[in-house]
Amino acid sequence: MKKNKENSAFAQLDKKRQDAVIMLFENTLTIEEIAKKLNRSPTTLYKWKKDPVFIQAQHEYSIKKLNGALPDAIKELLKLIRNGKSEMVKLQAIQTVMKQAGLFSDNGTPELDAARIRKANADARVAEAKAKAMEDNGQDIEQLLDKMLVSLDKADDRNGNN
């Protein structure tokens, strides 16, 4: 349920305090510059910043601004997922979206952590073998190892390991 605007801390502030909240959020002016624009002393501004209603108003204003930016943030995440140049960037964007949707948790269990360690060790061994094979035998072995990696990934997927 949304708070009624009249009951919000921001609405309880007079115009000068509301302007102070906005200017402090924008973070482009110093306290002294804000005080001058509001025809108040910097000391008055520091007092306002300690007032619980003012602090709550700053919090409300920040949340309002973040909520306003949310659609753009989601659009950018989707662009990264679809068009990201790096697989790691795509993966991080996907994980962010899934976490926010409650579909993904990076909290591990001991079993999951052990599986991740096994997979990382296996990947490291394969990468070492791949590098050695490239030095010794050229591209034919590299293609064989790529197929092995795909097989390992499929096996991990079937077993529920990431």
C-alpha positions in Angstrom: 0.0 0.0 0.0 1.4 3.4 -1.0 1.7 6.1 1.7 -0.6 9.0 1.3 1.5 11.9 0.0 0.2 14.2 2.7 1.4 11.8 5.4 4.9 11.5 3.9 7.9 13.1 5.7 8.7 15.0 2.5 5.2 16.6 2.4 5.6 17.6 6.0 8.6 19.8 5.2 8.3 23.4 4.2 9.3 24.4 0.7 12.9 25.4 1.7 13.5 22.1 3.4 12.1 20.2 0.4 14.4 22.1 -1.8 17.3 21.3 0.5 16.4 17.6 0.3 16.4 17.8 -3.5 19.6 19.7 -3.8 21.4 17.4 -1.3 20.2 14.4 -3.3 21.5 15.9 -6.6 24.9 16.3 -4.9 26.1 19.1 -7.2 26.4 21.9 -4.6 28.2 22.2 -1.3 26.3 22.8 2.0 27.4 26.4 1.8 26.1 26.8 -1.7 22.7 25.2 -0.9 22.4 27.4 2.2 23.1 30.5 0.2 20.5 29.5 -2.4 17.9 29.0 0.3 18.8 32.2 2.2 19.8 30.1 5.2 23.0 29.6 7.1 25.1 26.5 6.7 24.5 25.9 10.4 20.7 25.8 9.8 21.2 23.2 7.1 23.4 21.0 9.4 20.6 21.2 12.0 18.0 20.2 9.4 20.2 17.2 8.4 20.0 15.9 12.0 16.2 16.3 12.2 14.5 12.8 12.0 11.7 14.1 9.7 14.2 15.6 7.4 16.3 12.4 7.4 13.1 10.4 6.6 12.2 12.9 3.8 15.7 12.4 2.3 15.1 8.6 2.4 11.7 8.9 0.8 13.0 11.2 -1.9 15.9 8.8 -2.7 13.5 5.9 -2.9 11.2 7.9 -5.2 14.1 8.7 -7.5 15.4 5.2 -7.6 11.9 3.9 -8.3 11.8 6.3 -11.2 15.1 5.0 -12.6 14.0 1.4 -12.3 12.5 1.0 -15.7 15.6 2.4 -17.4 17.8 0.1 -15.3 15.8 -2.9 -16.4 16.0 -1.8 -20.0 19.8 -1.5 -19.7 20.0 -5.0 -18.1 18.0 -6.5 -20.9 20.2 -4.8 -23.5 23.3 -6.3 -21.8 21.6 -9.7 -21.8 20.8 -9.5 -25.5 23.7 -7.6 -26.8 26.6 -7.8 -24.3 30.0 -8.3 -25.9 31.3 -10.3 -22.9 29.7 -13.6 -21.8 30.6 -12.6 -18.2 28.7 -9.3 -18.5 25.7 -11.2 -19.9 25.9 -13.8 -17.1 26.0 -11.0 -14.4 23.1 -9.2 -16.0 21.0 -12.4 -16.1 21.9 -13.2 -12.5 20.9 -9.7 -11.4 17.5 -10.0 -13.1 16.9 -13.5 -11.7 17.9 -12.5 -8.2 15.5 -9.5 -8.3 12.8 -11.8 -9.6 13.5 -14.2 -6.7 14.5 -17.0 -9.1 18.2 -17.1 -8.2 20.1 -17.2 -5.0 23.9 -17.1 -4.8 23.7 -18.5 -1.3 25.5 -21.8 -1.6 25.0 -25.1 0.3 28.0 -27.2 1.2 27.1 -29.6 -1.5 26.7 -26.9 -4.1 30.0 -25.3 -3.0 31.8 -28.6 -3.3 30.3 -29.2 -6.8 31.4 -25.7 -7.8 35.0 -26.4 -6.6 35.0 -29.8 -8.4 33.8 -28.0 -11.6 36.4 -25.3 -11.3 39.2 -27.8 -10.7 38.0 -29.9 -13.7 37.8 -26.7 -15.9 41.4 -25.8 -14.8 42.6 -29.3 -15.7 40.9 -29.2 -19.1 42.3 -25.7 -19.7 45.8 -26.9 -18.8 45.5 -29.9 -21.1 44.1 -27.8 -23.8 47.1 -25.4 -23.6 49.6 -28.3 -23.6 47.8 -30.0 -26.5 47.9 -26.8 -28.5 51.6 -26.5 -27.9 52.3 -30.2 -28.7 49.7 -31.2 -31.4 47.9 -28.2 -32.8 44.3 -27.5 -33.4 42.9 -31.1 -33.8 43.4 -31.7 -30.0 41.9 -28.4 -29.2 38.7 -29.3 -31.0 38.6 -32.6 -29.2 39.0 -30.9 -25.8 36.3 -28.4 -26.7 33.9 -31.3 -27.3 35.0 -32.8 -23.9 34.2 -29.4 -22.2 30.8 -29.4 -23.8 30.2 -32.9 -22.5 31.3 -31.9 -19.0 29.0 -28.9 -19.0 26.1 -31.0 -20.2 26.8 -33.6 -17.4 27.0 -30.8 -14.8 23.7 -29.4 -16.1 22.0 -32.8 -15.8 23.3 -33.1 -12.2 22.2 -29.6 -11.3 25.7 -28.2 -10.8 26.6 -24.7 -12.0 
